Amino acid sequence: MIFLKKDIKETLIEFWTKEVVRIALFGLSAKTFPVGSFPVVLDPGYPGILFHEAIGHGLEGDFIRKKTSIFANKMNQKRIAINLCTIVDNETLYSNRSSVNIDDEGVSSKCNVLIKNSILKFFLQDKLNAHIIHQNSIGNGRRESYARLPMPRMTNTYLLAGFDRYVDIINSVGYSIYSLNFNGC
């Protein structure tokens, strides 16, 4: 139980009660979602979890080594997105939860460009997986605890901003899904 001053506690209870009611009422008015494949436009922030799951994990070196990733045989040779797409894994962002000075294997942190203008350039690597597939670790060795071996995992993985205006992006995709926010993530 969290112990707060009575007025703060009542304010928090009131806020969260109103938020739960707002979400429930919004859900009651929701329409049935269409079935099929659609272009998706992600708003900055929490919708990035789709990007994290769809792209980020597939770039982790253990999945590449095992050839269980769709990206396993696409290094430097195939376009895997539209030409404007540049994706980085940036361990150096000040004060972010996933930022580090060094990874759990002692490799210095940096901003690694994984996909540049739609061409796959690097995988997220720890030392072991990088060595097995004849690459260098780029500082993504993470340990669940010191009882576990490191595994290659994302830090702050994101798509770099482009130059298009918001309205132009929306107008370019036609019938699509616009993801503004997620609840329950």
Residue pairs with C-beta under 8 A, 6 or more apart in sequence:
2 9
4 12
23 183
38 175
38 176
38 177
39 173
39 174
39 176
39 177
40 50
40 176
40 177
40 178
40 179
41 169
41 170
41 173
41 176
41 177
41 178
41 179
42 48
42 50
42 51
42 179
43 178
43 179
43 180
43 181
45 181
46 181
46 182
46 185
47 179
47 180
47 181
47 182
48 158
49 182
49 185
50 179
51 157
51 158
51 159
52 154
52 157
55 87
55 157
56 124
56 154
56 157
57 63
57 69
57 154
58 69
58 70
58 71
59 69
59 71
59 89
59 114
59 123
59 124
59 154
59 157
60 69
60 123
60 124
60 140
60 151
60 152
60 153
60 154
61 123
61 124
61 125
61 126
61 129
61 130
61 133
61 135
61 140
61 152
62 126
62 129
62 151
62 152
63 69
63 72
64 71
64 72
64 123
64 129
64 133
65 129
65 132
65 133
67 73
71 80
71 120
71 123
74 80
74 120
75 120
75 121
75 123
76 119
76 120
76 121
77 120
78 119
78 120
79 118
79 119
80 115
80 118
80 119
80 120
81 115
81 118
82 118
83 117
83 118
84 117
84 118
84 162
84 164
85 115
85 117
85 118
85 159
86 113
86 115
86 116
86 117
86 159
86 160
87 113
87 114
87 115
87 157
87 158
87 159
87 160
88 111
88 112
88 113
88 114
88 157
88 158
88 160
89 111
89 112
89 114
89 124
89 138
89 140
89 154
89 155
89 156
89 157
90 99
90 111
90 112
90 155
90 156
90 157
90 158
91 98
91 99
91 100
91 103
91 109
91 110
91 111
91 112
91 139
91 140
91 155
91 156
92 99
92 109
92 110
92 111
93 99
93 156
96 156
98 154
98 155
98 156
99 109
99 155
99 156
100 109
100 139
100 155
101 108
101 109
102 108
102 109
102 139
103 109
103 126
103 137
103 139
103 140
103 141
103 142
103 150
104 141
104 142
104 143
104 150
105 126
105 127
105 137
105 141
105 150
107 127
107 137
107 138
107 139
107 141
108 139
109 139
109 155
110 138
110 139
112 122
112 124
112 138
112 139
112 140
113 121
113 122
114 120
114 121
114 122
114 123
114 124
114 157
115 121
122 135
122 138
123 135
123 152
124 138
124 140
124 152
124 153
124 154
124 157
125 135
125 136
125 137
125 138
125 140
125 141
125 152
126 137
126 140
126 141
126 142
126 150
126 151
126 152
127 137
127 141
127 150
128 149
128 150
129 152
130 136
130 137
130 138
130 152
140 152
140 153
140 154
140 155
141 150
141 151
141 152
142 150
142 151
142 152
142 153
143 149
143 150
143 151
144 151
164 172
170 178
